[in-house]
Amino acid sequence: FNWISEKGGIDSYEMFKTFNCGVGLVLCVEQNNAEKIINYLNDNGETAWLIGEVVENNKKSKVQLK
């Protein structure tokens, strides 16, 4: 990312606008294991946090954002 920015003379704003710099990896785990897994990852040098949950959806929409 930095190499492309430097070699291409592209400012940070344009880099973040162009490249998807989202959350990275997403793990879907059972709710009762979530805190343990988050703590394990954080204790081992990663930055992990809870971002949502999978819920049953009986509506026509396939994705439900809250």
N, C-alpha and C positions, 0 to 999 in steps of 0.2 A: 504494500500500500504506500508506504513512505517512499520507496524506490521509484514507483510510478509517478508519484507526485513531484519528486525532485527532478527526475530525468525528463519528465514531460512539462515541467514548469506549470503545473496545475495547482491552484490554491486549494486549501482544505475544504472550503465551502463547496466547490465544484466536485471534489473527490467524494465527499459524503453524499452529495446529491446524485452522483452517477453510480456509485457502487453501493450495493445493499449492505449496510453495516448494522444489521439487525442483531438479534440476541445470539446468533451462532447456532450452537447445538441445542436441541430440545429433547429432553427425556420425558417419556410418559410412564409413570410408575404408579403402583397402587397407593392410594391416599395414606394408608397406615405406614408406608415406608418413606414417604416424601421427606419428612424432617430429618430422618436418619441419613438419607442419601445427600441431601443438601449440606448437612453438617460435615459429612465425609469429604465431599468435594471441596468445600471451603477450607477444611483443615489440611487439604493436600494441594493448595495453591491455585485452585480454580475459584471463579466468582460465580456462585450458583444462587438462585432464588426461585421462589414459586411464582409462576406467571399466569396460572389459570387452572381450570379443571375440566374434565370431560363429563358431560351430563347427558342424560337421556333427553331427546327432543322429539316430541310427537307432532310438531308443526311441519308445514310444508318446506320451510327453509332448511337447508342442510347445515349451515353454519350459523351459530348464534354468538354474537359478540356482546360482551357486557362491559 
